[in-house]
Amino acid sequence: MSDWQARAGTSFTPRKQPATGARGMVVTNHPAASAAGAQMLAEGGNAVDAAVAAILALSVCEPMMVGLFGGGLMHLAHPDGTHEVLDGMACAPFSARPEMFEGREPHRQLRGGQSVAVPANLLAWEAALKRHGRFSMADVIAPAIRLAERGFAVSGYLNECIQETAADLALDPGMARLFLPDGAPLAPGARLVNAALGETLRAIAAEGADALHQGDLGTSASHDLARKGGIITTDDLAAAKVIKREAVRGTYRGIEVWGPPPPSAGGVHVLQMLNLLEAYDIAASGFGTPQTLHLIAEALKMAFADRAVATADPAFLKVPVAKLISKEYAAERRGFLDLTRAQVWTAGLSNRESANTTHITVADHEGRIACCTHTINSLFGAKILLRESGLIPNNYMALFDPRPGLAQSIEPGKRVTTSMSPLILRKEGKPYAALGLPGGLRIFASTFQAVMNLVDHGMSVQEAVEAPRAWTMGGPLEMEPGFGAETREALAAMGHEPLAVPHVAGGMGAIRFHEDGPMEGMMEGASCWRADGAPVGIGGGPAASGVRFFPDVVK
């Protein structure tokens, strides 16, 4: 029994096994994407090459989660210890207006042409590759082309997603033809081929992101969208840009925590919550005890109360980042926390952000780390297919508040706010861990708890990603099945509203870097039971499950 288990109020056994490697690690939410990234490392590429290859592969084999017509964040750490965040978040089109959805049917903001925001995913992937990669776009996109043209086996997870959204998919002829042949959802094991997407990927291999943002592919996409009521023009696509931002940094019990800045809420509010709880002995309190879960819930409510009024696109709203992540502000907020009773904290934010995202975590032996979260927002985005290109566009406009005059209101060119939280941790300046996950509003709550699992409870990386999670933004306290009835009853007695849920957020992918002990010099990759994820290690090491390539493969 490990030390954390001896003090825990909740125990569990991980369902998956980690993989190890000395020369590289790729963790994604689909085995084919992990293999694509590992191929780049095995052929002499670096973590950025592997990350872009993996994301492009995911855009094919996780069509419900991510795509070229989406948005996301790439958190990159370099061998010299510097960090940068490439912001490829989507933005509102030029012709968007604050009142365009006010008083209208909700589905117009959730699906169809008007729900689509201007994408920047591809621009971010290309920028990362050009600045830091060794391979060309044609090199890293090859696995994705193969998956699109030759097809891939539909997983049980993809089948479930199709079933969940079948009624909406049936409304679009292209989506119905691709995912509902003969009127029924593609069965697990069936082969999914998207030949039009294969042609699109070949165009990008030849022309780069210009194919979509300056060329014929973009013209085709804008025309297809217009036929479906969309308002994105070629001018919107041409004006889209990736923004290089400085990562936010804080410390938790001596561990450096780096994360994305606004318009992401992830980095800022994870640091805010860690600062809040640093004053308490979480290790002694124990994992999954009512006392620890009470502190987690109160920290989450405080963070969401601040997120609602303070976090948005910094080009449109001045975000007080320095104050939010300061130890002094945490001390001020700590004065409102009651250690025995739940407090009422009004979040003031509707639950519009979708949980349907994807994440990759990649590292190489030279010290590069790519921790990237990307999405088309809801399951299958806008739930329409651009037939000429095979693209499934995002429905990012659903993340804006339909009411004018608020922090999250629609404005032309405004980037959506996100909870994406790709985190990289350092200990004494050296990489300690990197992690992230999909899950919409539940993302930064999950990474916050994973950091505590590693730092406070001393869990293994596999335990840290699979541990039961809790979430609240001021209403019910969602709790995964791993927490028992007695724990829920104790929290209810403290004034919380426990609500048992199948899972909080999605499949986390993480890498732990070992600097000493029996695994010295090794990277340990882990994915959790909540998705189809698989870690792939490069370069051997201690025996472990997972796919591994040995040193003689890498020249």
C-alpha positions as CSV (number, residue, x, y, z in Angstrom):
1,M,0.0,0.0,0.0
2,S,1.4,3.4,-1.0
3,D,1.5,6.4,1.4
4,W,-1.5,8.2,-0.3
5,Q,-3.6,5.0,0.0
6,A,-3.0,4.8,3.7
7,R,-4.5,8.3,4.2
8,A,-7.1,8.1,1.5
9,G,-10.9,8.3,2.0
10,T,-11.3,6.8,-1.5
11,S,-9.3,4.0,-3.1
12,F,-9.2,2.8,-6.7
13,T,-7.3,0.6,-9.1
14,P,-6.2,2.0,-12.5
15,R,-7.7,0.2,-15.4
16,K,-4.9,0.9,-17.9
17,Q,-1.1,0.5,-17.8
18,P,1.5,3.2,-18.6
19,A,4.2,3.0,-21.3
20,T,7.8,4.1,-20.9
21,G,10.5,5.4,-23.2
22,A,13.9,7.1,-22.9
23,R,13.8,8.9,-26.3
24,G,10.2,10.1,-26.6
25,M,6.6,9.7,-25.6
26,V,3.3,10.3,-27.4
27,V,-0.1,10.2,-25.6
28,T,-3.3,10.9,-27.5
29,N,-6.9,9.8,-27.3
30,H,-6.7,7.4,-30.3
31,P,-4.1,4.7,-30.9
32,A,-3.8,5.6,-34.6
33,A,-2.9,9.1,-33.7
34,S,-0.4,8.0,-31.1
35,A,1.2,5.8,-33.7
36,A,1.4,8.7,-36.2
37,G,3.2,10.8,-33.6
38,A,5.5,7.9,-32.7
39,Q,6.4,7.4,-36.3
40,M,7.7,10.9,-36.5
41,L,9.9,10.5,-33.4
42,A,11.2,7.1,-34.7
43,E,12.1,8.7,-38.0
44,G,14.2,11.5,-36.3
45,G,11.6,14.2,-35.8
46,N,11.1,16.1,-32.6
47,A,8.1,16.5,-30.3
48,V,6.6,19.3,-32.4
49,D,6.7,17.1,-35.6
50,A,5.1,14.3,-33.6
51,A,2.5,16.6,-32.1
52,V,1.3,18.0,-35.4
53,A,1.2,14.5,-37.0
54,A,-0.8,13.2,-34.1
55,I,-3.3,16.1,-34.2
56,L,-3.8,15.8,-38.0
57,A,-4.4,12.1,-37.5
58,L,-6.9,12.8,-34.8
59,S,-8.7,15.2,-37.2
60,V,-9.5,12.1,-39.2
61,C,-10.1,9.4,-36.7
62,E,-11.8,11.6,-34.1
63,P,-14.1,13.5,-36.5
64,M,-16.5,14.2,-33.7
65,M,-13.9,16.0,-31.6
66,V,-11.4,17.9,-33.7
67,G,-10.7,19.1,-37.2
68,L,-9.0,21.6,-39.5
69,F,-12.0,23.9,-39.2
70,G,-11.7,24.2,-35.4
71,G,-9.6,25.9,-32.8
72,G,-7.2,25.2,-29.9
73,L,-4.1,25.9,-28.0
74,M,-0.5,24.5,-28.3
75,H,1.6,24.8,-25.2
76,L,5.2,24.3,-26.1
77,A,8.2,24.0,-23.8
78,H,11.7,24.2,-25.3
79,P,15.0,22.6,-24.3
80,D,16.2,26.0,-22.9
81,G,13.3,26.0,-20.4
82,T,11.3,28.7,-22.2
83,H,7.5,28.3,-22.8
84,E,5.2,29.6,-25.4
85,V,1.5,29.2,-26.2
86,L,0.3,29.3,-29.8
87,D,-3.3,30.5,-29.7
88,G,-5.3,29.0,-32.6
89,M,-8.7,29.7,-31.0
90,A,-11.6,30.5,-33.4
91,C,-13.1,34.0,-33.5
92,A,-16.4,35.6,-34.5
93,P,-16.7,36.5,-38.3
94,F,-16.5,40.1,-39.4
95,S,-20.3,40.2,-40.0
96,A,-21.2,38.8,-36.6
97,R,-23.2,41.0,-34.3
98,P,-23.8,41.0,-30.5
99,E,-27.5,40.6,-31.0
100,M,-27.4,38.0,-33.8
101,F,-28.7,35.2,-31.6
102,E,-30.6,37.2,-29.0
103,G,-34.2,35.9,-28.6
104,R,-33.7,33.4,-31.4
105,E,-34.0,29.6,-31.3
106,P,-31.1,28.1,-29.4
107,H,-30.3,25.6,-32.2
108,R,-29.1,28.4,-34.5
109,Q,-26.2,29.1,-32.1
110,L,-25.6,25.4,-31.6
111,R,-25.7,23.8,-35.1
112,G,-25.8,24.8,-38.7
113,G,-23.9,27.4,-40.7
114,Q,-24.4,30.4,-38.4
115,S,-22.9,28.5,-35.5
116,V,-19.5,28.3,-37.2
117,A,-16.7,30.6,-36.1
118,V,-13.5,31.4,-38.1
119,P,-11.0,28.6,-37.5
120,A,-7.3,28.9,-36.8
121,N,-6.3,25.4,-35.9
122,L,-4.4,24.7,-39.1
123,L,-2.5,28.0,-38.8
124,A,-1.3,27.1,-35.3
125,W,-0.2,23.6,-36.4
126,E,1.7,25.1,-39.4
127,A,3.3,27.8,-37.3
128,A,4.6,25.3,-34.7
129,L,6.0,23.1,-37.4
130,K,7.7,26.0,-39.2
131,R,9.2,27.5,-36.1
132,H,10.2,24.4,-34.2
133,G,9.8,21.2,-36.3
134,R,12.2,19.3,-38.5
135,F,9.8,17.9,-41.0
136,S,7.6,19.5,-43.7
137,M,3.8,19.6,-43.6
138,A,3.8,16.9,-46.3
139,D,5.8,14.6,-44.0
140,V,3.6,15.0,-41.0
141,I,0.3,14.9,-42.8
142,A,1.0,11.6,-44.5
143,P,-0.5,9.4,-41.8
144,A,-3.7,11.5,-41.8
145,I,-4.0,11.2,-45.5
146,R,-3.7,7.4,-45.3
147,L,-6.4,7.3,-42.6
148,A,-8.8,9.4,-44.6
149,E,-8.3,7.6,-47.9
150,R,-7.9,4.1,-46.8
151,G,-10.2,4.5,-43.8
152,F,-10.0,3.3,-40.2
153,A,-12.0,1.0,-38.0
154,V,-14.8,2.7,-36.1
155,S,-14.3,2.4,-32.4
156,G,-17.0,1.7,-29.8
157,Y,-16.5,5.3,-28.6
158,L,-17.1,6.8,-32.1
159,N,-20.1,4.6,-32.5
160,E,-21.5,5.9,-29.2
161,C,-21.0,9.5,-30.3
162,I,-22.8,8.9,-33.6
163,Q,-25.7,7.3,-31.7
164,E,-25.8,10.2,-29.3
165,T,-26.1,12.8,-32.1
166,A,-27.9,10.7,-34.8
167,A,-31.0,12.8,-34.8
168,D,-29.0,16.0,-35.6
169,L,-26.6,14.2,-38.0
170,A,-29.6,13.0,-40.0
171,L,-30.6,16.6,-40.7
172,D,-27.5,17.1,-42.9
173,P,-27.3,14.9,-46.1
174,G,-23.5,14.8,-46.0
175,M,-23.3,13.8,-42.4
176,A,-26.0,11.2,-42.8
177,R,-24.3,9.7,-45.7
178,L,-20.9,9.5,-43.9
179,F,-22.0,8.4,-40.4
180,L,-25.5,7.0,-40.9
181,P,-25.4,4.7,-44.0
182,D,-28.7,3.0,-44.6
183,G,-30.1,5.2,-41.8
184,A,-28.1,3.4,-39.0
185,P,-25.0,4.5,-37.1
186,L,-21.7,3.1,-38.3
187,A,-21.1,0.0,-36.3
188,P,-17.9,-0.7,-34.3
189,G,-15.4,-2.2,-36.6
190,A,-16.9,-0.7,-39.7
191,R,-14.4,1.1,-42.0
192,L,-14.9,4.9,-42.3
193,V,-13.5,6.4,-45.4
194,N,-13.6,10.2,-46.2
195,A,-12.2,10.5,-49.7
196,A,-13.0,14.2,-49.9
197,L,-11.1,14.9,-46.7
198,G,-8.2,12.9,-48.1
199,E,-8.1,15.3,-51.1
200,T,-8.2,18.3,-48.8
201,L,-5.3,16.9,-46.8
202,R,-3.3,16.4,-50.0
203,A,-4.0,20.1,-50.9
204,I,-2.6,21.1,-47.5
205,A,0.4,18.9,-48.0
206,A,1.2,20.8,-51.1
207,E,0.1,24.4,-50.2
208,G,0.2,24.4,-46.4
209,A,-2.4,26.4,-44.4
210,D,-2.7,28.8,-47.4
211,A,-4.9,26.2,-49.1
212,L,-7.6,26.9,-46.5
213,H,-6.9,30.5,-45.6
214,Q,-5.8,32.0,-48.9
215,G,-6.7,29.5,-51.6
216,D,-9.3,27.5,-53.5
217,L,-10.0,25.2,-50.5
218,G,-11.1,28.3,-48.5
219,T,-13.3,29.5,-51.3
220,S,-15.0,26.2,-51.5
221,A,-15.5,26.0,-47.8
222,S,-17.0,29.5,-47.6
223,H,-19.4,28.7,-50.5
224,D,-20.5,25.5,-48.9
225,L,-21.1,27.3,-45.6
226,A,-23.1,30.0,-47.3
227,R,-25.4,27.4,-48.7
228,K,-26.0,26.2,-45.2
229,G,-26.7,29.7,-43.8
230,G,-23.1,30.5,-42.7
231,I,-21.6,33.9,-42.7
232,I,-17.8,33.2,-42.9
233,T,-16.2,34.6,-46.0
234,T,-12.9,34.3,-47.7
235,D,-12.0,37.6,-46.1
236,D,-12.6,36.0,-42.7
237,L,-10.4,33.1,-43.5
238,A,-7.6,35.3,-44.9
239,A,-7.7,37.5,-41.8
240,A,-7.5,34.6,-39.3
241,K,-4.2,34.4,-37.4
242,V,-2.4,32.5,-34.8
243,I,-1.2,34.5,-31.8
244,K,2.0,33.7,-29.8
245,R,1.3,34.3,-26.2
246,E,3.4,34.0,-23.0
247,A,2.4,31.2,-20.7
248,V,1.3,32.1,-17.2
249,R,3.5,30.7,-14.4
250,G,3.0,30.0,-10.7
251,T,4.3,27.7,-8.1
252,Y,2.6,25.0,-5.9
253,R,4.6,23.7,-3.0
254,G,7.8,24.5,-4.9
255,I,6.7,23.0,-8.2
256,E,6.5,25.4,-11.2
257,V,3.1,25.2,-13.0
258,W,2.9,26.7,-16.5
259,G,-0.3,27.1,-18.4
260,P,-2.1,29.0,-21.1
261,P,-3.1,32.6,-20.6
262,P,-6.4,34.3,-21.6
263,P,-8.5,33.8,-23.6
264,S,-8.0,30.5,-21.9
265,A,-9.3,30.3,-18.3
266,G,-7.3,27.2,-17.7
267,G,-3.9,28.4,-16.6
268,V,-5.1,31.4,-14.7
269,H,-7.7,29.6,-12.6
270,V,-5.7,26.5,-12.0
271,L,-3.0,28.7,-10.5
272,Q,-5.6,30.6,-8.5
273,M,-7.1,27.4,-7.0
274,L,-3.7,25.9,-6.2
275,N,-2.7,29.2,-4.5
276,L,-5.9,29.0,-2.5
277,L,-5.3,25.4,-1.2
278,E,-1.5,25.8,-0.7
279,A,-2.2,26.9,2.9
280,Y,-3.8,23.5,3.7
281,D,-2.1,20.1,4.3
282,I,-3.9,18.3,1.5
283,A,-1.6,15.3,1.8
284,A,-2.6,14.8,5.5
285,S,-6.2,15.5,4.7
286,G,-6.1,12.5,2.2
287,F,-7.3,11.8,-1.3
288,G,-11.1,11.6,-1.6
289,T,-12.0,12.5,1.9
290,P,-14.9,14.8,2.6
291,Q,-12.5,17.4,4.0
292,T,-10.3,17.4,0.8
293,L,-13.3,17.3,-1.5
294,H,-14.9,20.2,0.4
295,L,-11.8,22.3,-0.3
296,I,-11.8,21.3,-3.9
297,A,-15.4,22.2,-4.3
298,E,-15.0,25.6,-2.7
299,A,-11.9,26.4,-4.8
300,L,-13.9,25.6,-7.9
301,K,-16.8,27.8,-7.0
302,M,-14.5,30.7,-6.3
303,A,-12.7,30.2,-9.6
304,F,-15.9,30.1,-11.6
305,A,-17.2,33.2,-9.9
306,D,-14.1,35.1,-11.0
307,R,-14.1,33.4,-14.5
308,A,-17.6,34.7,-15.2
309,V,-16.6,38.4,-14.9
310,A,-12.8,38.5,-15.5
311,T,-11.7,36.1,-18.2
312,A,-12.3,36.8,-21.9
313,D,-10.3,37.7,-25.1
314,P,-7.7,40.1,-23.8
315,A,-8.0,42.1,-26.9
316,F,-11.6,43.0,-25.9
317,L,-11.4,42.9,-22.1
318,K,-8.5,43.7,-19.7
319,V,-8.0,40.5,-17.7
320,P,-6.3,41.1,-14.3
321,V,-4.0,38.1,-14.7
322,A,-1.3,39.2,-12.3
323,K,-3.9,39.7,-9.5
324,L,-5.8,36.4,-10.2
325,I,-2.6,34.3,-9.9
326,S,-1.0,36.1,-7.0
327,K,-0.5,34.6,-3.6
328,E,-1.8,37.8,-2.0
329,Y,-5.2,37.5,-3.8
330,A,-5.4,33.8,-2.8
331,A,-4.9,34.9,0.8
332,E,-7.6,37.5,0.5
333,R,-10.1,34.9,-1.0
334,R,-9.1,32.4,1.6
335,G,-10.7,34.6,4.2
336,F,-14.2,33.8,2.7
337,L,-13.7,30.0,3.0
338,D,-15.4,28.1,5.7
339,L,-13.7,24.7,6.4
340,T,-16.9,23.1,7.6
341,R,-19.7,24.5,5.5
342,A,-20.3,25.0,1.7
343,Q,-20.6,28.6,0.7
344,V,-22.8,30.1,-2.0
345,W,-20.8,31.4,-4.9
346,T,-22.7,32.5,-8.0
347,A,-20.9,31.6,-11.2
348,G,-23.1,33.7,-13.5
349,L,-22.0,31.6,-16.5
350,S,-24.2,29.3,-18.6
351,N,-22.8,25.8,-19.3
352,R,-22.3,26.2,-23.0
353,E,-18.8,25.0,-23.5
354,S,-18.8,21.5,-24.9
355,A,-16.9,18.6,-23.3
356,N,-16.1,17.2,-26.8
357,T,-12.5,18.1,-27.3
358,T,-9.2,16.2,-27.8
359,H,-5.8,16.4,-26.3
360,I,-2.2,15.2,-27.0
361,T,0.9,15.2,-24.8
362,V,4.2,14.6,-26.5
363,A,7.9,14.9,-25.4
364,D,11.2,14.1,-26.9
365,H,14.6,13.3,-25.4
366,E,16.0,16.7,-26.2
367,G,13.7,18.5,-23.8
368,R,10.8,19.6,-26.0
369,I,7.3,19.2,-24.8
370,A,4.1,19.8,-26.7
371,C,0.9,19.8,-24.6
372,C,-2.0,20.6,-27.0
373,T,-5.8,20.8,-26.7
374,H,-8.0,21.2,-29.8
375,T,-11.7,21.0,-30.6
376,I,-14.6,21.7,-33.0
377,N,-16.6,22.3,-29.8
378,S,-19.7,20.1,-29.6
379,L,-19.8,16.5,-30.8
380,F,-19.4,16.8,-34.6
381,G,-19.2,20.6,-34.3
382,A,-21.9,22.3,-36.3
383,K,-23.1,18.9,-37.4
384,I,-22.8,19.7,-41.0
385,L,-20.4,18.4,-43.7
386,L,-18.8,20.6,-46.3
387,R,-19.1,18.1,-49.0
388,E,-16.5,19.4,-51.4
389,S,-13.8,19.4,-48.8
390,G,-15.0,16.6,-46.4
391,L,-14.6,19.1,-43.5
392,I,-16.8,19.2,-40.4
393,P,-16.8,22.8,-39.2
394,N,-16.9,23.9,-35.5
395,N,-19.9,25.4,-33.7
396,Y,-17.7,27.7,-31.6
397,M,-20.3,30.6,-31.9
398,A,-22.2,28.6,-29.2
399,L,-19.6,29.6,-26.6
400,F,-20.5,33.3,-26.9
401,D,-23.2,34.8,-24.7
402,P,-26.2,35.7,-26.9
403,R,-26.9,38.8,-24.8
404,P,-25.0,42.0,-25.8
405,G,-22.9,44.0,-23.5
406,L,-21.3,41.2,-21.4
407,A,-17.7,39.9,-21.2
408,Q,-18.6,36.9,-23.3
409,S,-20.8,38.7,-25.8
410,I,-20.3,38.4,-29.6
411,E,-18.1,41.0,-31.3
412,P,-16.5,40.7,-34.7
413,G,-13.0,39.2,-34.5
414,K,-13.4,38.3,-30.8
415,R,-11.9,35.0,-29.8
416,V,-14.0,32.6,-27.7
417,T,-13.0,32.0,-24.1
418,T,-12.0,28.4,-23.3
419,S,-11.3,26.2,-20.3
420,M,-8.5,24.4,-22.1
421,S,-5.7,23.7,-19.7
422,P,-2.6,22.1,-21.2
423,L,-0.2,22.2,-18.2
424,I,3.5,21.7,-18.0
425,L,5.1,21.3,-14.6
426,R,8.8,21.8,-13.7
427,K,10.8,20.8,-10.6
428,E,14.0,22.7,-10.0
429,G,13.8,23.9,-13.6
430,K,13.6,20.4,-15.1
431,P,10.4,18.9,-16.6
432,Y,8.3,17.1,-14.0
433,A,5.0,16.4,-15.7
434,A,2.8,17.5,-18.6
435,L,-0.9,16.8,-18.8
436,G,-4.2,17.9,-20.3
437,L,-7.6,16.6,-21.4
438,P,-10.9,17.4,-23.1
439,G,-14.0,18.3,-21.1
440,G,-15.2,21.8,-21.7
441,L,-15.9,23.7,-18.5
442,R,-14.7,20.7,-16.5
443,I,-11.1,20.7,-18.0
444,F,-9.3,23.0,-15.6
445,A,-11.1,21.4,-12.6
446,S,-9.6,18.1,-13.7
447,T,-6.1,19.3,-14.3
448,F,-6.2,21.1,-11.0
449,Q,-7.0,17.8,-9.2
450,A,-4.4,15.9,-11.3
451,V,-1.7,18.4,-10.0
452,M,-2.8,17.7,-6.5
453,N,-2.7,14.0,-7.1
454,L,0.9,14.2,-8.2
455,V,2.3,16.8,-5.8
456,D,0.2,16.3,-2.6
457,H,-0.7,12.6,-2.8
458,G,2.4,11.3,-4.6
459,M,0.4,9.2,-7.0
460,S,2.0,7.6,-10.0
461,V,1.1,9.3,-13.3
462,Q,-1.3,6.4,-14.1
463,E,-3.1,6.9,-10.8
464,A,-3.1,10.6,-11.2
465,V,-5.0,10.6,-14.5
466,E,-7.4,7.8,-13.6
467,A,-8.3,9.0,-10.0
468,P,-12.0,9.8,-9.4
469,R,-12.8,13.5,-10.0
470,A,-15.3,16.0,-8.7
471,W,-16.7,19.2,-10.3
472,T,-18.9,22.1,-9.6
473,M,-19.4,25.7,-10.7
474,G,-21.8,26.6,-7.9
475,G,-24.6,24.1,-8.3
476,P,-24.6,20.4,-7.7
477,L,-21.2,18.8,-6.8
478,E,-20.7,16.2,-9.6
479,M,-18.9,13.1,-8.3
480,E,-17.6,10.1,-10.2
481,P,-18.6,6.6,-9.1
482,G,-15.3,6.0,-7.3
483,F,-16.5,8.2,-4.5
484,G,-18.6,6.2,-2.1
485,A,-22.1,6.9,-0.6
486,E,-20.6,7.7,2.8
487,T,-18.4,10.4,1.3
488,R,-21.4,11.9,-0.6
489,E,-23.5,11.9,2.6
490,A,-20.7,13.7,4.6
491,L,-20.5,16.3,1.9
492,A,-24.3,16.7,1.9
493,A,-24.1,17.3,5.6
494,M,-21.6,20.2,4.9
495,G,-24.1,21.8,2.6
496,H,-23.1,20.5,-0.8
497,E,-25.4,18.9,-3.3
498,P,-23.6,15.7,-4.4
499,L,-24.6,14.3,-7.7
500,A,-23.3,10.9,-8.9
501,V,-22.2,11.1,-12.6
502,P,-20.6,8.4,-14.9
503,H,-17.5,10.6,-15.4
504,V,-16.3,14.2,-15.1
505,A,-14.6,15.5,-18.2
506,G,-12.8,13.2,-20.7
507,G,-9.7,11.1,-21.2
508,M,-6.6,12.7,-19.7
509,G,-3.2,12.2,-21.2
510,A,0.0,12.8,-19.2
511,I,3.7,12.3,-19.2
512,R,5.8,12.0,-16.0
513,F,9.6,12.8,-16.3
514,H,11.8,10.7,-13.9
515,E,15.0,12.4,-12.8
516,D,16.0,9.8,-10.2
517,G,15.2,6.4,-8.8
518,P,14.8,3.1,-10.7
519,M,13.3,5.0,-13.7
520,E,15.9,7.7,-13.9
521,G,16.0,9.3,-17.4
522,M,12.7,7.7,-18.4
523,M,9.4,9.3,-19.6
524,E,6.3,7.5,-18.4
525,G,3.1,8.1,-20.4
526,A,-0.4,7.4,-19.2
527,S,-3.9,7.7,-20.6
528,C,-7.1,7.0,-18.6
529,W,-10.2,4.9,-18.8
530,R,-12.4,7.7,-19.9
531,A,-11.4,7.6,-23.6
532,D,-9.7,5.4,-26.3
533,G,-6.3,6.9,-25.4
534,A,-3.0,5.1,-25.8
535,P,0.6,6.0,-24.8
536,V,3.4,5.1,-27.1
537,G,7.0,5.2,-25.8
538,I,10.2,5.5,-27.9
539,G,13.5,4.0,-26.8
540,G,12.9,1.1,-24.5
541,G,13.3,1.3,-20.7
542,P,11.8,-0.7,-17.9
543,A,9.3,-3.3,-19.0
544,A,5.8,-1.8,-19.3
545,S,2.8,-2.3,-21.4
546,G,2.1,0.0,-24.4
547,V,3.8,0.1,-27.8
548,R,7.5,0.7,-27.6
549,F,10.2,1.3,-30.2
550,F,13.8,0.5,-29.1
551,P,17.0,2.6,-29.5
552,D,18.3,0.9,-32.6
553,V,15.2,2.2,-34.5
554,V,16.2,5.8,-33.8
555,K,19.4,6.9,-35.7
